[in-house]
Amino acid sequence: MKPGSNTTLRKSPLELISYFFPLITYKAYPPAGKEEEAPETLLERVSSESALLDPEKKVWEVTVTVASNKRTKAQPRLFEYEIACTGHFRWLPQGELDKNLETEIISNCVSVLYSSVRDCLSTITGKGPYEPVVLPTVSFSPEAVLSRKKPGKTSSK
């Protein structure tokens, strides 16, 4: 899409039915007197889980959890957090799903939920004593995961 151009919006074949936050924890700490890590280095744990709830209707439940490591004396931090977002998604097109398509669907679900977690964390941290944290843009596509692997190594996920 070119800047300033008009586009026709089309309905996505992936429908977000609902989403919610089953877990939100955030702790802000006063500065420890020495330099703490910059907020952009605090994205240390990202995990996801998915389950096909209704194979006939192609409905999935997907949960994304994003967290910082805990504050320690060796690694003083300005804050720590853990946020989980769960969403229910439906794949609208008819037909059978193969494993590759299902992998792409789940990676898109994770991307949608990660954006919600990013917004939630930015809102929460923006109300505290420090600058708001904006999580980095990341790709959850299978190709991006494959391109980060070292030659000869395989992923256990």
C-alpha positions as CSV (number, residue, x, y, z in Angstrom):
1,M,0.0,0.0,0.0
2,K,1.3,3.4,-1.0
3,P,1.3,6.3,1.5
4,G,-1.8,8.3,1.1
5,S,-3.6,5.7,-1.1
6,N,-7.1,4.5,-0.4
7,T,-7.7,0.8,0.1
8,T,-10.8,-1.3,0.2
9,L,-11.2,-3.1,3.5
10,R,-12.0,-6.8,3.3
11,K,-13.2,-9.0,6.1
12,S,-10.3,-11.3,7.3
13,P,-10.9,-15.0,7.1
14,L,-9.7,-15.1,10.7
15,E,-12.3,-13.8,13.1
16,L,-11.5,-12.7,16.7
17,I,-14.6,-13.7,18.7
18,S,-13.5,-12.4,22.1
19,Y,-10.4,-11.8,24.2
20,F,-9.6,-11.2,27.9
21,F,-6.7,-10.9,30.3
22,P,-6.7,-13.7,32.8
23,L,-3.4,-12.5,34.3
24,I,-2.0,-9.0,34.8
25,T,0.8,-8.4,37.4
26,Y,3.0,-5.3,37.5
27,K,5.4,-4.1,40.2
28,A,7.3,-0.8,40.0
29,Y,10.4,-0.3,42.2
30,P,12.3,2.9,43.2
31,P,15.7,3.2,41.5
32,A,18.4,1.2,43.3
33,G,21.0,3.9,42.9
34,K,22.8,2.3,40.0
35,E,21.8,2.1,36.4
36,E,18.9,-0.3,35.8
37,E,18.3,-2.1,32.5
38,A,16.6,-0.1,29.8
39,P,12.9,-1.0,29.4
40,E,13.4,-2.3,25.9
41,T,15.5,-5.2,27.2
42,L,12.8,-6.4,29.5
43,L,11.0,-8.6,27.0
44,E,12.5,-11.9,28.3
45,R,9.7,-14.4,28.1
46,V,7.0,-14.9,25.5
47,S,5.0,-18.1,25.4
48,S,1.8,-19.3,23.8
49,E,-0.6,-22.1,24.1
50,S,-3.4,-23.1,21.7
51,A,-6.2,-25.6,21.6
52,L,-8.7,-26.4,18.9
53,L,-12.0,-26.1,20.8
54,D,-14.4,-27.0,18.0
55,P,-12.9,-28.7,14.9
56,E,-16.2,-28.5,13.0
57,K,-16.6,-24.7,13.5
58,K,-12.8,-24.2,13.5
59,V,-12.6,-22.4,16.8
60,W,-9.4,-22.0,18.7
61,E,-8.5,-20.8,22.1
62,V,-5.1,-19.1,22.2
63,T,-3.2,-17.7,25.1
64,V,-0.1,-15.5,24.9
65,T,1.9,-14.7,28.0
66,V,4.6,-12.0,28.1
67,A,6.8,-11.5,31.1
68,S,10.0,-9.9,32.4
69,N,12.4,-11.7,34.6
70,K,12.1,-11.1,38.3
71,R,14.1,-8.4,40.0
72,T,17.2,-9.6,41.9
73,K,20.1,-7.9,43.6
74,A,22.3,-8.9,40.7
75,Q,19.8,-7.5,38.2
76,P,18.0,-4.6,39.8
77,R,15.0,-3.6,37.6
78,L,12.7,-0.6,37.6
79,F,9.7,-3.0,37.3
80,E,8.6,-6.5,36.6
81,Y,5.5,-7.7,34.9
82,E,3.6,-10.7,33.6
83,I,0.6,-10.4,31.3
84,A,-1.5,-13.1,29.7
85,C,-4.1,-12.6,27.1
86,T,-6.5,-15.3,25.9
87,G,-8.6,-15.1,22.7
88,H,-11.1,-17.2,20.9
89,F,-10.7,-17.2,17.1
90,R,-12.7,-18.7,14.2
91,W,-11.4,-19.6,10.8
92,L,-14.3,-18.7,8.4
93,P,-13.4,-20.4,5.1
94,Q,-14.8,-23.9,4.4
95,G,-12.7,-26.9,3.7
96,E,-10.1,-29.0,5.5
97,L,-7.2,-27.6,7.4
98,D,-3.8,-28.9,6.8
99,K,-1.0,-28.6,9.4
100,N,0.7,-25.7,7.5
101,L,-2.5,-23.7,7.4
102,E,-3.2,-24.4,11.0
103,T,0.3,-23.2,12.0
104,E,-0.3,-20.0,10.0
105,I,-3.6,-19.4,11.7
106,I,-2.2,-19.9,15.2
107,S,0.7,-17.6,14.4
108,N,-1.7,-14.9,13.3
109,C,-3.8,-15.4,16.5
110,V,-0.6,-15.0,18.6
111,S,0.2,-11.8,16.7
112,V,-3.2,-10.3,17.4
113,L,-3.0,-11.1,21.1
114,Y,0.6,-9.9,21.4
115,S,-0.6,-6.5,20.2
116,S,-3.2,-6.4,22.9
117,V,-0.6,-7.3,25.5
118,R,1.7,-4.5,24.1
119,D,-1.1,-2.0,24.5
120,C,-2.0,-3.3,28.0
121,L,1.6,-3.1,29.2
122,S,2.1,0.4,27.8
123,T,-1.1,1.6,29.5
124,I,-0.1,0.2,32.9
125,T,3.5,1.3,32.8
126,G,2.5,4.8,31.6
127,K,0.6,5.2,34.9
128,G,3.7,4.5,37.0
129,P,6.7,6.5,37.9
130,Y,8.6,5.6,34.7
131,E,8.2,6.0,31.0
132,P,5.6,3.7,29.3
133,V,7.1,0.5,28.0
134,V,6.2,-0.4,24.4
135,L,7.1,-4.0,23.6
136,P,9.1,-4.4,20.4
137,T,7.5,-5.5,17.1
138,V,8.1,-9.2,16.6
139,S,7.1,-11.8,14.1
140,F,5.5,-15.1,15.1
141,S,5.4,-16.5,11.5
142,P,6.9,-19.9,11.1
143,E,9.3,-18.5,8.5
144,A,10.7,-16.0,11.0
145,V,11.3,-18.8,13.5
146,L,13.0,-20.9,10.9
147,S,15.2,-18.1,9.8
148,R,16.5,-17.6,13.3
149,K,17.6,-21.2,13.8
150,K,21.3,-22.1,13.5
151,P,22.1,-24.5,10.7
152,G,21.9,-28.1,11.8
153,K,19.7,-27.2,14.8
154,T,16.0,-28.1,15.2
155,S,13.4,-26.6,17.5
156,S,11.8,-28.6,20.2
157,K,8.5,-26.6,19.9
